Amino acid sequence: MTSIKYSFLYCFQNEYMTLVEIKRKDLPEDSTPEQVYSWLVINPQTVEYKKLGFKSMGTEMVNGNLINIRVFNEGELRFDGLFAKFVYGPNSHLLENKSSAEPSKNIADIVITYLNQI
């Protein structure tokens, strides 16, 4: 069995939700962005996850602070280096930006499960 190579690009968390962007590193160079990049919303307590449908990305200056924006079929993420606001369906979630830290083994295991199923 071939080992799946990937990296975490972004990780946002609160007590009830983890949101990650992952990049596959083991695919051919002609792979599409949809094959290489995935955004997953994860419930760390139930280990359920859902792949988000990525639509667009951008940035915006708000009160002198650069805000990154990611738009999905299911909602919108706005974040800076410390915090994120994720509007998911009818709910809004405040998440801490944990992108500089290594995700927990639990989250990494969920990502591997996802990657093995695609």
N, C-alpha and C positions, 0 to 999 in steps of 0.2 A: 504494500500500500504506500502511495506517495504521500509525503508529508506536505501539508498545506502551509504555505508561507504567506504571512499577512502582518500588517501592523495596525495599531490603533492611531488614528489621526486626531480624533477628538473624543473626549469622554466627559459627560455631564451627569451629575448624580444628585439625588436627594434620598430620603429614607425609603421612598416608594417606587422610584423610577431611576433607571440608568439609560442614557441615550449615548450611543457610540457611532462614530464613523470609522469604518475599517477599509483598508486597501489591500487587495490581493497582490502578492508579489511573485506569484508562481504561474502567471498566465502569459500567453504569447504577446508580443509587442503590438499585434494588430487587434487586441481585445478592445471592446467598446468600453466607455466609461461606466456604463451600467453593469458590465461584468466585473470591472476592477473595483469600483467603490460601492459600498453599502452603508446605509444608515439603519440602525436597529434601535427600537425602543424595547427595553427589557424590564420586566418586573422581577427584581432580584429575589423576592420572597417566594414566588410561584415558579420561577425560572421560565415563564412564558415570554416569548418575544414576537415582534412583528417587524418585518422589513417595511420601511417607509418608502413611498414613491417620490423620489427626488424630482423637483421641477426646475428650481433656479437658485442662484446664489448672488449675493451682492454685499455692499457695505453702505453705511450711512453715518454721517457725523451727527451726534446728539450731544449738545452742550459741551463740545470740544472732545468728546469721547468717540473713538471709532467703534461702531457696532457692526458686527458681522451678521448677515441675514441668510438663512436657508429656508426655502419654501418647499413644502412637500404637499402631496395630494391630501394628506391627513391634517396638515396644520403648518405652523411657522415657528422657527427658532430664531431668536435674536440673542447674541452673546458678545461679551468682551472677555478680557483675560481672567476675570474673577467669577462672573455669574452669567446665567442664561435664563431667559424666559421662553418657555416652550408652550405654545398654544396647540393643544392636541384635542381635536374634536371640539366639544363645548367647554373644555376645561383648560385652565392655565396653570402651569407648574413653574416654580422658581427652583433652579438647579444650580449647583456649584460647579464651576469649571475645574475639572480634575485632569485635564489633558496632559499636564506635565508629570503626573503620577502613573505608575503602572496599575492597570485595572486589577481587581481582585481575581483570584483563581476561579471563583464562581462565575464571574462575568466572562472570563477567558474561555471557560468550559462551554458556556452557552454559545459564544461566538463560534467555537469549533464545531459544535452540534449544527449550527446554522450552515456553516461552510461545507460540512459533509453532506448536507441535504440538497445543495444547489448543484 
